[in-house]
Amino acid sequence: MTTFYIAVLVCSVLILVAALSSTIAFRFGAPLLLLFLGVGLAAGTDGLGIDFDNDALTFYVGSLALAVILFDAGFGTSLKVLRAGAAPALLLATVGVAATAAMLGAVAMVVTDLSFMQGFLLGSIVASTDAAAVFFLMRVGGVRVVERVGSALEVESGMNDPMAIFLTMTLVTILSPSQPETFAVIPLILHFFSQVGFGLVFGLIGGMIVVLVANRFGINRGLTPILVLAVALLVFSATSTAGGSGYLAVYVAGLYAGNKQVRFVGAIRRFQDGMTWLAQIIMFLLLGLLATPSHFPEIFLPAIALALFLVFIARPLAVWLCLLPFNYRPRETKFIAWIGLRGAVSILLAILPSLYGLENAGLYFNVVFVMVIVSLTLQGWTLAPVARHLKLVRPKPPGPLENIEIDLPGSAGHELLVYHLVEGAPVLEGTPIPRWAMPSLIIRNGQSMRYFYAGNLMPGDYLYMFAAPGTSPLLDRLFADPKPLDAGQDPEIFGAELLLPERPVKELRSVDETINLPTDEENMSLAEYMKKRLGGQPVVADRFQVGSLWLIVRDTDENNEVSAIGIWKQPVRERGLPIFMNFRQLMHRFFSRASSSGNQADRKD
């Protein structure tokens, strides 16, 4: 029993030290994952003397940790981001990975004593960007680059693991001592497509199960996140057992569930955020403990040479080739090429040669470990400066300081938004607060007061208000953006077109012929119809939806009657057979339909 308690003590201390090291990272801009790795190295064989050499345990625990990280990554990725980056990311995750592996394999033959197949194996191990490193450094580091660049990087890192794993496992099997000298190519290709196919199918089914379990069985805010995580790990293990890519499946499951209406989603996100931190720490600590730095000098120069070749030649060439069909600017291509971070996935794959008893197993692990350290140091440390140098950093958009989704009784889903009112915000210049937003509390000079007793809003106030999910972008313009409102620049607030209030309701069909209107309301004037639908005296910015149209009270007269009506039409997806569409259009159509059918099912429930 004493040994058990000592092991728990040591593990707790290491996790605590790694977590506390985050203060150093945030203060000096150091890559946090590199510090986690450094804590493991410092505690290992050549440091404090902890003798840890369990390759299998490290691989399996690291795989589970990576599954947790990928599920959270998918859960936090919007369909908008996926659509923006899916096509280039798919090429980078397949052709890009294979090209990088081939180039690295050729150079590895020159700088080491490896054969072509062994060099190709080494290249395959480090060919994919690391989801943990990319998501972690981009999101936690607060680096906001232009949308299509950030989208391509994030989606690529979530999709390219299956290709790297397939290449690595194939080459490990071929080079295994128990493998016959000849092998069939066609079965290997079919195996790759089955991995991707099963990963996508199991991932979509798994995402549906996550939504079902959370909405039907998630009766407790504390228990629901555990149910969701359990289903995610079930998807990962079931897909891997069936011969598919568990990593792809768990990412797709998170992507599907994260873009659906899920109960206690705020609690789920906070729980996953903590679990992702813990998974990162445990995974990198174990990898650091497994390494033996005293073995690095004999491979140090070849490893450095390969790392620099990967960073400055192989990755840029692969990215340039893959992005040629797309309209990326040179500086965007440069940034995508530079942020090819390698991390835990590469080190985990470097354990496989040892598990399969391959010749030079130690060489693979040590070389890859040094390459990962170079990548995290060189690319991770310079991520923000390079983004600023290439002028790809986006300013932080105006928005709430906090956005908390609240589950109220009676299925009244609301968000609690917290705004810090800035000087010149439209709401401080006389723009009324929309009736569908419900201010509740104001914090002024450190004192809290109810909204209705606080008097006029003032710059610097913290305003707490309830709103329906999805309406926060409209409120952002009123509370957090100092620019004055402009009917030409803010069509979602004022409407893109102007309607005369005395015109009959049936004329809405000239804008959208699919609108279904009750017969007794067709001949009403638009002003009367809006007053009836709003249930009282209209106020500027009041709105309601009719089919795909939003009718907006744009102005009222001295009698508080509607004098101007704005109309905003939601984009409608094109119908027809999916032919002559590019990849991005196909992905857009597929995920739009999946989201629409899911929303219809939710409404029926």
For each residue, the residues with C-beta under 8 A, 3 or more apart:
1: 4 5
2: 5 6
3: 6 7
4: 1 7 8
5: 1 2 8 9
6: 2 3 9 10
7: 3 4 10 11
8: 4 5 11 12
9: 5 6 12 13
10: 6 7 13 14 43 50
11: 7 8 14 15
12: 8 9 15 16
13: 9 10 16 17
14: 10 11 17 18 39 40 43 285
15: 11 12 18 19 278 281 282 285
16: 12 13 19 20
17: 13 14 20 21 39
18: 14 15 21 35 36 39 281 284 285
19: 15 16 22 277 281
20: 16 17 23
21: 17 18 24 25 32 35 36 38 39
22: 19 25 26 32 35
23: 20 26 27
24: 21 27 28 30 35
25: 21 22 28 29 30 31 32 35
26: 22 23 29 32
27: 23 24
28: 24 25
29: 25 26 381 384
30: 24 25 34 35 381
31: 25 34 35 133 137 376 377 380 381
32: 21 22 25 26 35 36 136 137 140 280
33: 36 37 132 133 136 137 280 284 343 344 376 380
34: 30 31 37 38 373 376 377 380
35: 18 21 22 24 25 30 31 32 38 39
36: 18 21 32 33 39 40 280 281 284 285 288
37: 33 34 40 41 284 287 288 372 373 376
38: 21 34 35 41 42 288
39: 14 17 18 21 35 36 42 43 285 288
40: 14 36 37 43 44 284 285 286 287 288 289 290 291
41: 37 38 44 46 47 288 289 291 293
42: 38 39 47 48 288
43: 10 14 39 40 47 48 50 285 288 289
44: 40 41 47 48 50 52 288 289 290 291 292 293
45: 49 50 51 52 292 294
46: 41 292 293 294
47: 41 42 43 44 50
48: 42 43 44
49: 45
50: 10 43 44 45 47 289
51: 45
52: 44 45 286 289 290
53: 290
54: 57 58 290
55: 58 59 290 351 354 355
56: 59 60 355
57: 54 60 61 286
58: 54 55 61 62 286 287 289 290 348 351
59: 55 56 62 63 348 351 352 355
60: 56 57 63 64
61: 57 58 64 65 282 283 286
62: 58 59 65 66 283 286 287 344 347 348
63: 59 60 66 67 348
64: 60 61 67 68 233 236 279
65: 61 62 68 69 279 280 282 283 344
66: 62 63 69 70 131 132 247 279 283 344 345 348
67: 63 64 70 71 232 233 236 246 247 250
68: 64 65 71 72 229 232 233 272 275 276 279
69: 65 66 72 73 131 132 135 136 276 279 280
70: 66 67 73 74 131 158 161 247 250 251 254
71: 67 68 74 75 229 232 236 250 251 253 254 272
72: 68 69 75 76 135 254 272 273 275 276
73: 69 70 76 77 131 135 154 157 158 251 254
74: 70 71 77 158 250 251 252 253 254 255 256 257 258
75: 71 72 254 255 257 258 268 269 272
76: 72 73 139 254 258 269
77: 73 74 81 82 154 155 158 254 255 258
78: 81 82 258 259
79: 82 83 255 259 591 592 595
80: 83 84
81: 77 78 84 85 147 150 151 154 155
82: 77 78 79 85 86 151 155 255 587 591
83: 79 80 86 584 587 588 591
84: 80 81 147 148 151 152
85: 81 82 88 89 148 150 151 152 153 154 155 156
86: 82 83 89 90 155 583 584 587
87: 90 91 326 582 583 584 587
88: 85 91 92 152 156 322 323 326 328
89: 85 86 92 93 151 152 155 156 159
90: 86 87 93 94 159 583
91: 87 88 94 95 96 322 323 325
92: 88 89 95 96 97 152 156 160 318 319 322 323 336
93: 89 90 96 97 128 156 159 160 162 163
94: 90 91 97 98 160 163
95: 91 92 98 99 318 321 322
96: 91 92 93 99 100 156 160 318 319 321 322
97: 92 93 94 100 101 124 127 128 160 163 164 167 318
98: 94 95 101 102 127 163 167
99: 95 96 102 103 314 317 318 321 322
100: 96 97 103 104 123 127 310 314 315 318
101: 97 98 104 105 120 123 124 127 164 167
102: 98 99 105 106 120 123
103: 99 100 106 107 123 309 313 314 317 318
104: 100 101 107 108 119 122 123 126 127 306 309 310 314
105: 101 102 108 109 116 119 120 121 122 123 124
106: 102 103 109 110 116 119
107: 103 104 110 111 119 305 306 309 314
108: 104 105 111 112 114 118 119 122 123 302 306
109: 105 106 112 114 115 116 119
110: 106 107
111: 107 108 301 302 305 306
112: 108 109 119 122 299 302 363 367
113:
114: 108 109 118 119 122 360 363
115: 109 118 119
116: 105 106 109 119 120
117: 120 121 171 174 175
118: 108 114 115 121 122 175 359 360
119: 104 105 106 107 108 109 112 114 115 116 122 123
120: 101 102 105 116 117 123 124 167 171
121: 105 117 118 124 125 168 171 172 175 353 364
122: 104 105 108 112 114 118 119 125 126 306 364 367 368
123: 100 101 102 103 104 105 108 119 120 126 127
124: 97 101 105 120 121 127 164 167 168 171 349
125: 121 122 164 168 346 349 350 352 364 368
126: 104 122 123 310 342 346 368 371 372
127: 97 98 100 101 104 123 124 163 164 167
128: 93 97 157 160 161 163 164 345 346
129: 133 134 153 156 157 160 339 340 341 342
130: 133 134 157 341 342 343 344 345 346
131: 66 69 70 73 134 135 157 158 161 251 345
132: 33 66 69 135 136 280 283 343 344 345
133: 31 33 129 130 136 137 157 341 342 343 344 376 380
134: 129 130 131 137 138 153 154 156 157 339 341
135: 69 72 73 131 132 138 139 154 157 158
136: 32 33 69 132 133 139 140 141 276 280
137: 31 32 33 133 134 140 141 143 341 380 383
138: 134 135 141 143 145 150 153 154 383
139: 76 135 136 142
140: 32 136 137
141: 136 137 138 383 384
142: 139
143: 137 138 383 384 387 393
144: 150 393 394 395 396
145: 138 149 150 153 335 387 392 393 394
146: 149 150 332 392 394
147: 81 84 150 151 394
148: 84 85 151 152 328 332
149: 145 146 152 153 328 332 335 336 392
150: 81 85 138 144 145 146 147 153 154
151: 81 82 84 85 89 147 148 154 155
152: 84 85 88 89 92 148 149 155 156 336
153: 85 129 134 138 145 149 150 156 157 336 339
154: 73 77 81 85 134 135 138 150 151 157 158
155: 77 81 82 85 86 89 151 152 158 159
156: 85 88 89 92 93 96 129 134 152 153 159 160
157: 73 128 129 130 131 133 134 135 153 154 160 341
158: 70 73 74 77 131 135 154 155 161 251
159: 89 90 93 155 156 162 248 251
160: 92 93 94 96 97 128 129 156 157 163 164
161: 70 128 131 158 164 165 245 247 248 345
162: 93 159 165 166 192 195 196 199 245 247 248
163: 93 94 97 98 127 128 160 166 167 192
164: 97 101 124 125 127 128 160 161 167 168 345 349
165: 161 162 168 169 195 245 247 349
166: 162 163 169 170 191 192 195 245
167: 97 98 101 120 124 127 163 164 170 171
168: 121 124 125 164 165 171 172 349 352
169: 165 166 172 173 352
170: 166 167 173 174 188 191
171: 117 120 121 124 167 168 174 175
172: 121 168 169 175 176 352 353 356 358
173: 169 170 176 179 183 356
174: 117 170 171 179 183
175: 117 118 121 171 172 179 353 358 359
176: 172 173 179 356 357 358
177: 357 358
178:
179: 173 174 175 176 183
180: 183
181:
182:
183: 173 174 179 180 188
184: 187 188
185: 188 189
186: 189 190
187: 184 190 191
188: 170 183 184 185 191 192
189: 185 186 192 193
190: 186 187 193 194
191: 166 170 187 188 194 195 243
192: 162 163 166 188 189 195 196
193: 189 190 196 197
194: 190 191 197 198 243 244
195: 162 165 166 191 192 198 199 243 244 245 248
196: 162 192 193 199 200 244 245 248
197: 193 194 200 201 244
198: 194 195 201 202 239 242 243 244 245 249
199: 162 195 196 202 203 239 244 245 246 247 248 249 252
200: 196 197 203 204 248 249 252
201: 197 198 204 205 244
202: 198 199 205 206 235 238 239 242 244 249 253
203: 199 200 206 207 235 239 248 249 250 251 252 253 255 256
204: 200 201 207 208 252 253 256 594
205: 201 202 208 209 235
206: 202 203 209 210 231 232 234 235 238 239 249 250 252 253 256
207: 203 204 210 211 252 253 254 255 256 257 260
208: 204 205 211 212 256 598
209: 205 206 212 213 231 235 253
210: 206 207 213 214 228 231 232 235 253 254 256 257 262
211: 207 208 214 215 256 257 260 262 598
212: 208 209 215 216
213: 209 210 216 217 218 227 228 231
214: 210 211 217 218 224 227 228 257 262 263 264 268
215: 211 212 218 261 262 263 602 605
216: 212 213
217: 213 214 227
218: 213 214 215 223 224 227 228 263 264
219: 223 224
220: 223 224
221: 224 264 267 407
222: 225 226 267
223: 218 219 220 226 227
224: 214 218 219 220 221 227 228 263 264 267 268
225: 222 228 229 264 267 268 270 271 272
226: 222 223 229 230 271
227: 213 214 217 218 223 224 230 231
228: 210 213 214 218 224 225 231 232 257 262 268 272
229: 68 71 225 226 232 233 271 272 275
230: 226 227 233 234
231: 206 209 210 213 227 228 234 235 253
232: 67 68 71 206 210 228 229 235 236 250 253 254
233: 64 67 68 229 230 236 237 250
234: 206 230 231 237 238
235: 202 203 205 206 209 210 231 232 238 239 246 249 250 253
236: 64 67 71 232 233 239 240 246 247 249 250
237: 233 234 240 241 246
238: 202 206 234 235 241 242
239: 198 199 202 203 206 235 236 242 244 245 246 248 249 250
240: 236 237 243 244 245 246
241: 237 238
242: 198 202 238 239
243: 191 194 195 198 240
244: 194 195 196 197 198 199 201 202 239 240 248 249
245: 161 162 165 166 195 196 198 199 239 240 248 249
246: 67 199 235 236 237 239 240 249 250
247: 66 67 70 161 162 165 199 236 250 251
248: 159 161 162 195 196 199 200 203 239 244 245 251 252
249: 198 199 200 202 203 206 235 236 239 244 245 246 252 253
250: 67 70 71 74 203 206 232 233 235 236 239 246 247 253 254
251: 70 71 73 74 131 158 159 203 247 248 254 255
252: 74 199 200 203 204 206 207 248 249 255 256
253: 71 74 202 203 204 206 207 209 210 231 232 235 249 250 256 257
254: 70 71 72 73 74 75 76 77 207 210 232 250 251 257 258
255: 74 75 77 79 82 203 207 251 252 258 259
256: 74 203 204 206 207 208 210 211 252 253 259 260 594
257: 74 75 207 210 211 214 228 253 254 260 262
258: 74 75 76 77 78 254 255 262
259: 78 79 255 256 591 595
260: 207 211 256 257 595 598 599 602
261: 215 265 413 469 599 602
262: 210 211 214 215 228 257 258 265 268
263: 214 215 218 224 407
264: 214 218 221 224 225 267 268 407
265: 261 262 268 269 405
266: 269 270 404 405 406
267: 221 222 224 225 264 270 271
268: 75 214 224 225 228 262 264 265 271 272
269: 75 76 265 266 272 273
270: 225 266 267 273 274
271: 225 226 229 267 268 274 275
272: 68 71 72 75 225 228 229 268 269 275 276
273: 72 269 270 276 277
274: 270 271 277 278
275: 68 72 229 271 272 278 279
276: 68 69 72 136 272 273 279 280
277: 19 273 274 280 281
278: 15 274 275 281 282
279: 64 65 66 68 69 275 276 282 283
280: 32 33 36 65 69 132 136 276 277 283 284
281: 15 18 19 36 277 278 284 285
282: 15 61 65 278 279 285 286
283: 61 62 65 66 132 279 280 286 287 344
284: 18 33 36 37 40 280 281 287 288 344
285: 14 15 18 36 39 40 43 281 282 288 289
286: 40 52 57 58 61 62 282 283 289 290
287: 37 40 58 62 283 284 290 291 344 347 348 369
288: 36 37 38 39 40 41 42 43 44 284 285 291
289: 40 41 43 44 50 52 58 285 286
290: 40 44 52 53 54 55 58 286 287 351
291: 40 41 44 287 288 365 366 369
292: 44 45 46 295 296 366
293: 41 44 46 296
294: 45 46 297
295: 292 298 299 362 366
296: 292 293 299 300 303 366 369 370
297: 294 300
298: 295
299: 112 295 296 302 303 363 366 367 370
300: 296 297 303 304 370
301: 111 304 305
302: 108 111 112 299 305 306 367
303: 296 299 300 306 307 366 367 370 371 374
304: 300 301 307 308 370 374
305: 107 111 301 302 308 309
306: 104 107 108 111 122 302 303 309 310 367 371
307: 303 304 310 311 370 371 374 375 378
308: 304 305 311 312 374
309: 103 104 107 305 306 312 313 314
310: 100 104 126 306 307 313 314 315 340 342 371 375
311: 307 308 315 338 340 374 375 378 379
312: 308 309 315 316
313: 103 309 310 316 317
314: 99 100 103 104 107 309 310 317 318
315: 100 310 311 312 318 319 337 338 340
316: 312 313 319 320 334 337 338
317: 99 103 313 314 320 321
318: 92 95 96 97 99 100 103 314 315 321 322
319: 92 96 315 316 322 323 333 336 337 340
320: 316 317 323 324 333 337
321: 95 96 99 317 318 324
322: 88 91 92 95 96 99 318 319
323: 88 91 92 319 320 326 328 333 336
324: 320 321
325: 91
326: 87 88 323
327:
328: 88 148 149 323 332 333 336
329: 332 333
330: 333 334
331: 334 335 390 391 392
332: 146 148 149 328 329 335 336 390 392
333: 319 320 323 328 329 330 336 337
334: 316 330 331 337 338 390
335: 145 149 331 332 338 339 386 387 390 392
336: 92 149 152 153 319 323 328 332 333 339 340
337: 315 316 319 320 333 334 340
338: 311 315 316 334 335 379 382 386
339: 129 134 153 335 336 379 383 386
340: 129 310 311 315 319 336 337 375 379
341: 129 130 133 134 137 157 375 376 379 380
342: 126 129 130 133 310 345 346 371 372 375 376
343: 33 130 132 133 346 347 372 375 376
344: 33 62 65 66 130 132 133 283 284 287 347 348
345: 66 128 130 131 132 161 164 342 348 349
346: 125 126 128 130 342 343 349 350 368 371 372
347: 62 287 343 344 350 351 365 368 369 372
348: 58 59 62 63 66 287 344 345 351
349: 124 125 164 165 168 345 346 352 368
350: 125 346 347 353 364 365 367 368 369
351: 55 58 59 290 347 348 354 355 365
352: 59 125 168 169 172 349 355 356
353: 121 172 175 350 356 358 360 361 364 365
354: 55 351 357 358 361 362 364 365
355: 55 56 59 351 352
356: 172 173 176 352 353
357: 176 177 354 361
358: 172 175 176 177 353 354 361 364
359: 118 175
360: 114 118 353 363 364
361: 353 354 357 358 364 365
362: 295 354 365 366
363: 112 114 299 360 366 367
364: 121 122 125 350 353 354 358 360 361 367 368
365: 291 347 350 351 353 354 361 362 368 369
366: 291 292 295 296 299 303 362 363 369 370
367: 112 122 299 302 303 306 350 363 364 370 371
368: 122 125 126 346 347 349 350 364 365 371 372
369: 287 291 296 347 350 365 366 372 373
370: 296 299 300 303 304 307 366 367 373 374
371: 126 303 306 307 310 342 346 367 368 374 375
372: 37 126 342 343 346 347 368 369 375 376
373: 34 37 369 370 376 377
374: 303 304 307 308 311 370 371 377 378
375: 307 310 311 340 341 342 343 371 372 378 379 380
376: 31 33 34 37 133 341 342 343 372 373 379 380 381
377: 31 34 373 374 380 381
378: 307 311 374 375 381 382
379: 311 338 339 340 341 375 376 382 383
380: 31 33 34 133 137 341 375 376 377 383
381: 29 30 31 376 377 378
382: 338 378 379 385 386
383: 137 138 141 143 339 379 380 386 387
384: 29 141 143 387 388 393
385: 382 388 389
386: 335 338 339 382 383 389 390
387: 143 145 335 383 384 390 392 393
388: 384 385 391 392 393
389: 385 386
390: 331 332 334 335 386 387
391: 331 388
392: 145 146 149 331 332 335 387 388
393: 143 144 145 384 387 388
394: 144 145 146 147 397
395: 144
396: 144
397: 394 476
398: 422 476 477 480 481
399: 403 472 473 476 480
400: 403 417 418 419 472 475 476 479 480
401: 418 419 420 462
402: 416 417 418
403: 399 400 415 416 417 418 472
404: 266 415 416 417 418
405: 265 266 413 414 415 416 469
406: 266 413 414 415 416 466
407: 221 263 264 413
408: 412 413 414
409: 412
410:
411:
412: 408 409
413: 261 405 406 407 408 468 469
414: 405 406 408 466 467 468 469
415: 403 404 405 406 466 467 468 469 471 472
416: 402 403 404 405 406 464 465 466
417: 400 402 403 404 464 465 466 467 472 475
418: 400 401 402 403 404 462 463 464
419: 400 401 462 463 465 475 479 480
420: 401 460 461 462 480
421: 425 427 428 457 458 459 460 461 462 463 479 480
422: 398 425 459 479 480 481 482
423: 428 459 482
424: 428 429 482 483 484
425: 421 422 428 429 459 478 479 480 481 482
426: 429 430 431 477 478 481 484 485
427: 421 431 432 433 457 478 479
428: 421 423 424 425 457 458 459
429: 424 425 426 484
430: 426
431: 426 427 478 485 541
432: 427 539 540 541
433: 427 437 439 478
434: 437 474 475 478 539 541 542 543
435: 534 539 541 542
436: 467 468 471 542 543
437: 433 434 465 466 467 471 475
438: 465 466 467
439: 433 442 451 463 464 465
440: 450 451 464 465 466
441: 448 449 450 451 463 464
442: 439 448 449 450 451 454 457 461 462 463 464
443: 446 447 448 461 462 464
444: 447 449 454 458 460 461 462
445:
446: 443
447: 443 444
448: 441 442 443
449: 441 442 444 453 454
450: 440 441 442 453 454
451: 439 440 441 442 454 463 465
452:
453: 449 450
454: 442 444 449 450 451 457 461
455:
456:
457: 421 427 428 442 454 461 463
458: 421 428 444 461
459: 421 422 423 425 428
460: 420 421 444
461: 420 421 442 443 444 454 457 458
462: 401 418 419 420 421 442 443 444
463: 418 419 421 439 441 442 451 457 479
464: 416 417 418 439 440 441 442 443
465: 416 417 419 437 438 439 440 451 475
466: 406 414 415 416 417 437 438 440
467: 414 415 417 436 437 438 471 472 475
468: 413 414 415 436 471
469: 261 405 413 414 415
470: 473
471: 415 436 437 467 468 474 475
472: 399 400 403 415 417 467 475 476
473: 399 470 476 477 492
474: 434 471 477 478 492 493
475: 400 417 419 434 437 465 467 471 472 478 479
476: 397 398 399 400 472 473 479 480 481
477: 398 426 473 474 480 481 483 485 490 493
478: 425 426 427 431 433 434 474 475 481 485
479: 400 419 421 422 425 427 463 475 476
480: 398 399 400 419 420 421 422 425 476 477
481: 398 422 425 426 476 477 478
482: 422 423 424 425
483: 424 477 486
484: 424 426 429
485: 426 431 477 478 490 493 494
486: 483 489 490
487: 490 491 494 554 566
488: 491
489: 486
490: 477 485 486 487 493 494
491: 487 488 494 495 496 568
492: 473 474 568
493: 474 477 485 490 541 552
494: 485 487 490 491 552 554 566
495: 491 498 550 552 554 565 566 567 568
496: 491 566 567 568 569
497: 511 566 567
498: 495 554 564 565 566 567
499: 503 526 551 565 566 567
500: 503 526 565
501: 525 526 527 530 561 562 563 564 565
502: 525 526 527
503: 499 500 507 525 526
504: 507 522 523 524 525 526
505: 508 517 521 522 523 524 525 526 529
506: 509 517 522 523
507: 503 504 510 511
508: 505 511 512 515 517 546 549
509: 506 512 513 515 517
510: 507 513
511: 497 507 508 549 567 569
512: 508 509 515 547 548 549 569
513: 509 510
514: 547 548
515: 508 509 512 546 547 548 549
516: 547
517: 505 506 508 509 521 522 546
518: 521 522
519: 522
520:
521: 505 517 518 524 529 532
522: 504 505 506 517 518 519
523: 504 505 506
524: 504 505 521 528 529 532
525: 501 502 503 504 505 528 529
526: 499 500 501 502 503 504 505 529 530 551 562 565
527: 501 502 530 531 561 562 565
528: 524 525 531 532
529: 505 521 524 525 526 532 533
530: 501 526 527 533 534 538 542 544 551 553 562 565
531: 527 528 534 536 537 538 561 562
532: 521 524 528 529 535
533: 529 530 544 551
534: 435 530 531 538 542 544 553
535: 532
536: 531
537: 531 560
538: 530 531 534 542 553 556 560 561 562
539: 432 434 435 542 553 556
540: 432 553 554 555 556
541: 431 432 434 435 493 552 553
542: 434 435 436 530 534 538 539 552 553
543: 434 436 550 551 552 553
544: 530 533 534 550 551
545: 549 550 551
546: 508 515 517 549 550 551
547: 512 514 515 516
548: 512 514 515 569 570 572
549: 508 511 512 515 545 546 567 568 569 570
550: 495 543 544 545 546 567 568 569 570
551: 499 526 530 533 543 544 545 546 565 566 567
552: 493 494 495 541 542 543 565 566 567 568
553: 530 534 538 539 540 541 542 543 556 562 565 566
554: 487 494 495 498 540 564 565 566
555: 540 562 563 564
556: 538 539 540 553 560 561 562 563
557: 560 561 563
558:
559:
560: 537 538 556 557
561: 501 527 531 538 556 557
562: 501 526 527 530 531 538 553 555 556 565
563: 501 555 556 557
564: 498 501 554 555
565: 495 498 499 500 501 526 527 530 551 552 553 554 562
566: 487 494 495 496 497 498 499 551 552 553 554
567: 495 496 497 498 499 511 549 550 551 552
568: 491 492 495 496 549 550 552
569: 496 511 512 548 549 550 572
570: 548 549 550
571:
572: 548 569
573: 588 589 592
574: 589
575:
576:
577:
578: 581 585 586 589
579:
580:
581: 578 585 586 589
582: 87 585 586
583: 86 87 90 586 587
584: 83 86 87 587 588
585: 578 581 582 588 589
586: 578 581 582 583 589 590
587: 82 83 86 87 583 584 590 591
588: 83 573 584 585 591 592
589: 573 574 578 581 585 586 592 593
590: 586 587 593 594
591: 79 82 83 259 587 588 594 595
592: 79 573 588 589 595 596
593: 589 590 596 597
594: 204 256 590 591 597 598
595: 79 259 260 591 592 598 599
596: 592 593 599 600
597: 593 594 600 601
598: 208 211 260 594 595 601 602
599: 260 261 595 596 602 603
600: 596 597 603 604
601: 597 598 604 605
602: 215 260 261 598 599 605
603: 599 600
604: 600 601
605: 215 601 602
